[in-house]
Amino acid sequence: MRNLTKKQILYDFDLENDDLVKNKNIFLNMKFKKESLTYNLYPTSIIGCGKNILVKSDNKEILEKLKNEFGDFPSEWFFEYENIYKIDKIIGKYGQKIVNYGPVFEPNKNFKKIEGPYIFEKIDLKNAEKYRKYKFVFDFDDPYFNSKFAYAYYDDKKLIGLGSFSKNSKYFWEFSCQKFSKDPKYKKIMAYMLNNMTYEILKNNKEIMPITASQFSHIDSMNLSINAGYRLAFTFMSIDRK
């Protein structure tokens, strides 16, 4: 795990670096902090990262039940289906439910820029009215989770792809993108775009970590991250009130 990724997780769970001991599951009774990872902005949340499972909840009874059930459970196998079923049953008794569960990717530690055949256009987000309609990619209005850095690719005057990093949390910017052509010649364009944008962020922003997030069923999305030079960093589970 990269240093800023670890720093964000430690912030979210109000931990110190020395608290992350191998093969240790940590259970914390606390409310979420405002600049946490968006997937941790819930009454209860769980992170699986390496040799640690981190669980926080503002409900002491939920926390105690989860600790009794999973206190010594091996982190490598924590998110197997049987455990997800048990978690769902426990939290359901206290009026909560699982609302999201998925992987978060970070750039490889030896991340390198991939030179490709495409010349990307950097979007001036202060003068980007024509992109407002692409709401899947951009957020111009939220004062916190707004778009910070964006690329476009045009073939002649035809828009082929858009990519944007928006603020996710204290140290994370998260990627989103959209491609507008199924032509095989653009098959790898979004991986090049993600890679090149990530390179620029890492070069120019020492306190920002670019990330991608997805669902385990979204194979294309996960492969996009891998092909762009990313690796799986941790798994999240978000739990909200019913």
Sine and cosine of phi, psi and omega as CSV:
sin_phi,cos_phi,sin_psi,cos_psi,sin_omega,cos_omega
0.00,0.00,0.70,-0.71,0.00,-1.00
-0.95,0.30,0.39,-0.92,-0.14,-0.99
-0.86,0.51,-0.69,0.73,-0.02,-1.00
-0.94,0.34,-0.52,0.85,0.08,-1.00
-0.89,0.45,-0.73,0.68,0.04,-1.00
-0.88,0.48,-0.65,0.76,-0.02,-1.00
-0.88,0.48,-0.64,0.77,0.03,-1.00
-0.92,0.40,-0.69,0.72,0.00,-1.00
-0.91,0.42,-0.67,0.74,0.06,-1.00
-0.88,0.48,-0.64,0.77,0.04,-1.00
-0.89,0.46,-0.75,0.67,-0.05,-1.00
-0.84,0.54,-0.64,0.77,-0.09,-1.00
-0.98,-0.20,0.18,0.98,0.08,-1.00
0.81,0.59,0.76,0.65,-0.06,-1.00
-0.89,-0.46,0.30,-0.95,0.15,-0.99
-0.98,-0.20,0.32,-0.95,-0.05,-1.00
-0.83,0.56,-0.63,0.78,-0.05,-1.00
-0.95,0.32,-0.20,0.98,0.00,-1.00
-0.95,0.31,-0.40,0.92,-0.03,-1.00
-1.00,0.09,1.00,0.04,0.02,-1.00
-0.99,-0.16,0.60,-0.80,-0.02,-1.00
-0.83,0.56,0.63,-0.78,0.07,-1.00
0.86,0.52,0.61,0.79,0.01,-1.00
-0.83,-0.56,0.81,-0.59,0.10,-1.00
-0.99,-0.15,0.75,-0.66,-0.12,-0.99
-0.90,-0.44,0.74,-0.67,-0.05,-1.00
-0.83,-0.55,0.84,-0.55,-0.13,-0.99
-0.79,-0.62,0.77,-0.64,0.10,-1.00
-1.00,0.00,0.98,-0.20,-0.07,-1.00
-0.34,-0.94,0.38,-0.93,0.13,-0.99
-1.00,0.01,0.39,-0.92,0.00,-1.00
-0.92,0.39,0.50,-0.86,0.05,-1.00
-1.00,-0.07,0.54,-0.84,-0.20,-0.98
-0.87,0.48,-0.55,0.83,-0.04,-1.00
-0.99,-0.16,0.42,0.91,0.03,-1.00
-0.95,0.31,0.32,-0.95,0.22,-0.98
-0.72,0.70,0.70,-0.71,-0.07,-1.00
-0.82,0.57,-0.53,0.85,-0.02,-1.00
-0.97,0.23,-0.07,1.00,0.08,-1.00
-0.96,-0.29,0.08,1.00,-0.01,-1.00
-1.00,0.08,0.83,0.56,-0.08,-1.00
-0.65,-0.76,0.32,-0.95,0.03,-1.00
-0.83,0.56,-0.61,0.80,0.05,-1.00
-0.72,-0.70,0.65,-0.76,0.06,-1.00
-0.49,-0.87,0.45,-0.89,-0.05,-1.00
-0.72,-0.70,0.69,-0.72,0.06,-1.00
-0.83,-0.56,0.75,-0.67,0.14,-0.99
-0.95,-0.31,0.92,-0.39,-0.05,-1.00
-0.67,-0.74,0.95,-0.31,0.04,-1.00
0.89,0.45,-0.87,-0.49,-0.04,-1.00
-1.00,-0.08,0.21,0.98,-0.04,-1.00
-0.82,-0.58,0.62,-0.78,0.27,-0.96
-0.92,-0.39,0.82,-0.57,-0.01,-1.00
-0.93,-0.38,0.82,-0.57,-0.03,-1.00
-0.81,-0.59,0.78,-0.62,0.12,-0.99
-0.75,-0.66,0.56,-0.83,0.01,-1.00
-0.42,-0.91,0.55,-0.83,0.09,-1.00
-1.00,0.05,0.04,1.00,0.02,-1.00
-0.94,-0.33,0.94,-0.35,-0.08,-1.00
-0.88,0.47,-0.60,0.80,-0.04,-1.00
-0.93,0.36,-0.67,0.74,0.08,-1.00
-0.85,0.52,-0.73,0.68,-0.05,-1.00
-0.87,0.49,-0.68,0.73,-0.02,-1.00
-0.91,0.42,-0.65,0.76,0.02,-1.00
-0.90,0.43,-0.69,0.72,0.01,-1.00
-0.91,0.41,-0.63,0.78,0.01,-1.00
-0.92,0.40,-0.66,0.75,0.02,-1.00
-0.89,0.46,-0.60,0.80,-0.05,-1.00
-0.99,0.16,-0.61,0.79,-0.19,-0.98
-0.83,-0.56,0.19,0.98,-0.09,-1.00
-0.80,0.60,-0.63,0.78,-0.05,-1.00
-0.92,-0.39,0.26,0.97,-0.07,-1.00
-0.96,0.28,0.70,-0.71,-0.01,-1.00
-0.85,0.52,0.78,-0.63,-0.07,-1.00
-0.88,0.48,-0.54,0.84,-0.06,-1.00
-0.88,0.47,-0.46,0.89,-0.09,-1.00
-0.91,-0.42,0.21,0.98,-0.14,-0.99
-0.88,0.48,-0.65,0.76,-0.10,-1.00
-1.00,-0.02,0.42,0.91,0.13,-0.99
-0.93,0.36,0.38,-0.93,-0.19,-0.98
-0.85,0.52,-0.65,0.76,-0.04,-1.00
-0.84,0.54,-0.61,0.79,0.02,-1.00
-0.95,0.31,-0.62,0.78,0.05,-1.00
-0.87,0.49,-0.65,0.76,0.04,-1.00
-0.88,0.47,-0.68,0.73,0.01,-1.00
-0.91,0.42,-0.68,0.74,0.04,-1.00
-0.86,0.51,-0.72,0.70,-0.03,-1.00
-0.87,0.49,-0.64,0.77,0.01,-1.00
-0.93,0.37,-0.66,0.75,-0.01,-1.00
-0.90,0.43,-0.79,0.62,-0.07,-1.00
-0.94,0.35,-0.48,0.88,0.00,-1.00
-0.88,0.48,-0.52,0.86,0.01,-1.00
-0.94,0.34,-0.27,0.96,-0.01,-1.00
-0.90,-0.43,0.35,0.94,0.11,-0.99
0.97,0.24,0.45,0.89,0.04,-1.00
-0.84,-0.55,0.30,-0.96,-0.03,-1.00
-0.52,-0.85,0.45,-0.90,0.10,-0.99
-0.96,0.29,0.80,-0.60,-0.01,-1.00
-0.91,-0.42,-0.27,0.96,0.03,-1.00
-0.32,-0.95,0.47,-0.88,-0.06,-1.00
-0.31,-0.95,0.83,-0.56,-0.05,-1.00
-0.06,-1.00,-0.03,-1.00,-0.04,-1.00
-0.99,-0.11,0.52,-0.86,0.14,-0.99
-0.86,-0.52,0.74,-0.67,-0.04,-1.00
-0.94,-0.34,0.52,-0.85,0.07,-1.00
-0.79,-0.61,0.35,-0.94,0.07,-1.00
-0.89,0.46,0.61,-0.79,0.10,-0.99
-0.82,0.57,0.47,-0.88,0.01,-1.00
-0.90,0.43,-0.48,0.88,0.04,-1.00
-0.98,-0.19,0.57,0.82,-0.09,-1.00
-0.82,0.57,0.72,-0.69,0.03,-1.00
-0.74,-0.68,0.49,-0.87,0.07,-1.00
-0.95,0.30,0.72,-0.69,0.05,-1.00
-0.99,-0.14,0.88,-0.48,0.03,-1.00
-0.99,0.16,0.79,-0.61,-0.03,-1.00
-0.77,-0.64,-0.06,-1.00,-0.07,-1.00
-1.00,0.09,0.07,1.00,-0.12,-0.99
-0.95,-0.30,0.62,-0.79,0.12,-0.99
-0.95,-0.32,0.92,-0.38,-0.08,-1.00
-1.00,-0.02,0.51,-0.86,0.03,-1.00
-0.98,-0.20,0.84,-0.55,0.07,-1.00
-0.97,0.23,0.77,-0.64,-0.06,-1.00
-1.00,0.01,0.77,-0.64,0.12,-0.99
-0.98,0.19,0.98,-0.22,-0.12,-0.99
-0.94,0.34,-0.23,0.97,0.07,-1.00
-0.99,0.14,-0.27,0.96,0.02,-1.00
-0.72,-0.70,0.87,0.49,-0.14,-0.99
-0.80,-0.61,0.62,0.79,-0.04,-1.00
-0.85,0.53,-0.57,0.82,-0.06,-1.00
-0.93,0.38,-0.23,0.97,-0.01,-1.00
-0.99,-0.16,-0.01,1.00,-0.07,-1.00
-0.87,0.50,-0.49,0.87,-0.05,-1.00
-0.95,0.31,-0.26,0.97,-0.01,-1.00
-1.00,0.00,0.95,0.32,-0.14,-0.99
-0.95,0.32,-0.33,0.94,0.06,-1.00
-0.94,0.35,-0.44,0.90,-0.09,-1.00
-0.98,-0.19,-0.62,0.79,-0.16,-0.99
-0.89,-0.45,0.49,-0.87,0.20,-0.98
-0.74,-0.68,0.96,-0.27,-0.05,-1.00
-0.99,-0.13,-0.27,0.96,-0.22,-0.98
-0.96,-0.27,-0.47,0.88,-0.02,-1.00
-0.94,0.33,0.79,-0.61,-0.07,-1.00
-0.93,0.37,-0.29,0.96,-0.02,-1.00
-0.93,-0.36,-0.82,0.57,-0.08,-1.00
-1.00,0.04,0.72,0.70,-0.09,-1.00
-1.00,-0.05,0.30,-0.95,0.00,-1.00
-0.93,0.37,0.71,-0.71,-0.08,-1.00
-0.93,-0.37,-0.47,0.88,-0.14,-0.99
-0.37,-0.93,0.74,-0.67,-0.11,-0.99
-0.54,-0.84,0.50,-0.86,0.07,-1.00
-0.81,-0.58,0.45,-0.89,0.18,-0.98
-0.75,-0.66,0.44,-0.90,0.14,-0.99
-0.79,-0.62,0.82,-0.57,0.06,-1.00
-0.90,-0.43,0.68,-0.73,0.17,-0.99
-0.97,-0.26,0.96,-0.29,-0.24,-0.97
0.88,0.48,-0.91,-0.41,0.03,-1.00
-0.93,-0.36,0.12,0.99,-0.03,-1.00
-1.00,-0.01,0.82,-0.57,0.02,-1.00
-0.96,0.29,0.85,-0.53,-0.04,-1.00
-0.97,-0.26,-0.63,0.77,-0.05,-1.00
-0.40,-0.92,0.48,-0.87,0.06,-1.00
-0.76,-0.65,0.59,-0.81,0.09,-1.00
-0.63,-0.77,0.62,-0.78,-0.03,-1.00
-0.59,-0.81,0.60,-0.80,0.20,-0.98
-0.95,-0.32,0.81,-0.59,0.04,-1.00
-0.90,-0.43,0.46,-0.89,0.02,-1.00
-0.89,0.46,0.76,-0.65,0.03,-1.00
-0.94,-0.33,-0.60,0.80,-0.13,-0.99
-0.24,-0.97,-0.26,-0.97,-0.10,-1.00
-0.84,0.54,-0.68,0.73,-0.06,-1.00
-0.88,-0.48,-0.12,0.99,-0.11,-0.99
-0.97,-0.25,0.67,-0.74,0.32,-0.95
-0.92,-0.40,0.71,-0.71,-0.08,-1.00
-0.94,-0.35,0.64,-0.77,-0.08,-1.00
-1.00,0.03,0.61,-0.79,0.21,-0.98
-0.61,-0.80,0.44,-0.90,-0.08,-1.00
-0.43,-0.90,0.22,-0.98,0.06,-1.00
-0.46,-0.89,0.73,-0.68,0.04,-1.00
-0.92,-0.40,0.62,-0.78,-0.15,-0.99
-0.91,-0.41,0.19,0.98,0.01,-1.00
-0.64,-0.77,0.64,-0.77,0.07,-1.00
-0.98,-0.19,0.14,0.99,0.04,-1.00
-0.86,0.52,0.78,-0.63,-0.04,-1.00
-0.83,0.56,-0.41,0.91,-0.03,-1.00
-0.94,0.35,-0.24,0.97,0.04,-1.00
-0.96,-0.26,0.29,0.96,-0.14,-0.99
-0.82,0.58,-0.65,0.76,-0.10,-1.00
-0.97,-0.25,0.18,0.98,-0.16,-0.99
-0.89,0.45,-0.61,0.79,-0.06,-1.00
-0.95,0.31,-0.51,0.86,0.09,-1.00
-0.91,0.41,-0.67,0.74,0.07,-1.00
-0.89,0.46,-0.69,0.73,-0.03,-1.00
-0.89,0.45,-0.75,0.66,0.02,-1.00
-0.86,0.51,-0.70,0.71,0.00,-1.00
-0.88,0.48,-0.75,0.66,-0.06,-1.00
-0.92,0.39,-0.61,0.79,0.06,-1.00
-0.91,0.41,-0.68,0.73,0.01,-1.00
-0.87,0.49,-0.67,0.74,0.02,-1.00
-0.85,0.53,-0.70,0.72,-0.01,-1.00
-0.91,0.42,-0.66,0.76,0.00,-1.00
-0.91,0.41,-0.73,0.68,-0.01,-1.00
-0.89,0.46,-0.55,0.84,-0.02,-1.00
-0.96,0.29,-0.59,0.81,-0.18,-0.98
-0.95,-0.31,-0.17,0.99,-0.07,-1.00
-0.71,-0.70,1.00,-0.03,-0.10,-0.99
-0.95,0.31,-0.26,0.97,0.01,-1.00
-0.94,-0.34,0.33,0.94,0.04,-1.00
-0.82,-0.57,0.72,-0.69,0.09,-1.00
-0.92,-0.38,0.89,-0.45,0.10,-0.99
-0.96,0.29,0.68,-0.73,0.02,-1.00
-0.71,-0.70,0.29,-0.96,0.22,-0.98
-0.80,-0.60,0.47,-0.88,0.04,-1.00
-0.67,-0.74,0.45,-0.89,-0.08,-1.00
-0.39,-0.92,-0.32,-0.95,0.14,-0.99
-0.86,-0.50,0.48,-0.88,-0.03,-1.00
-0.92,0.40,-0.31,0.95,0.04,-1.00
-1.00,0.09,-0.20,0.98,-0.08,-1.00
-1.00,-0.06,0.98,0.18,-0.09,-1.00
-0.87,0.48,-0.69,0.72,-0.02,-1.00
-0.87,0.50,-0.66,0.75,-0.01,-1.00
-0.91,0.42,-0.71,0.71,0.00,-1.00
-0.91,0.41,-0.65,0.76,0.03,-1.00
-0.92,0.39,-0.55,0.84,0.09,-1.00
-0.85,0.53,-0.74,0.68,0.00,-1.00
-0.89,0.46,-0.72,0.69,-0.02,-1.00
-0.89,0.47,-0.70,0.71,-0.01,-1.00
-0.92,0.40,-0.39,0.92,0.01,-1.00
-1.00,0.05,-0.05,1.00,0.03,-1.00
0.98,-0.20,0.40,0.92,0.03,-1.00
-0.97,-0.22,0.25,-0.97,0.10,-1.00
-0.64,-0.77,0.35,-0.94,0.02,-1.00
-0.92,0.40,0.78,-0.63,-0.01,-1.00
-0.98,-0.22,-0.72,0.70,0.00,-1.00
-0.26,-0.97,0.19,-0.98,0.03,-1.00
-0.90,-0.44,0.67,-0.74,0.00,-1.00
-0.91,-0.42,0.42,-0.91,0.20,-0.98
-0.68,-0.74,0.83,-0.56,0.00,-1.00
-0.97,-0.26,0.75,-0.66,-0.06,-1.00
-0.79,-0.61,0.83,-0.55,-0.08,-1.00
-0.87,-0.50,0.17,-0.99,0.10,-0.99
-0.97,0.26,0.53,-0.85,0.01,-1.00
-0.94,0.33,0.00,0.00,0.00,0.00
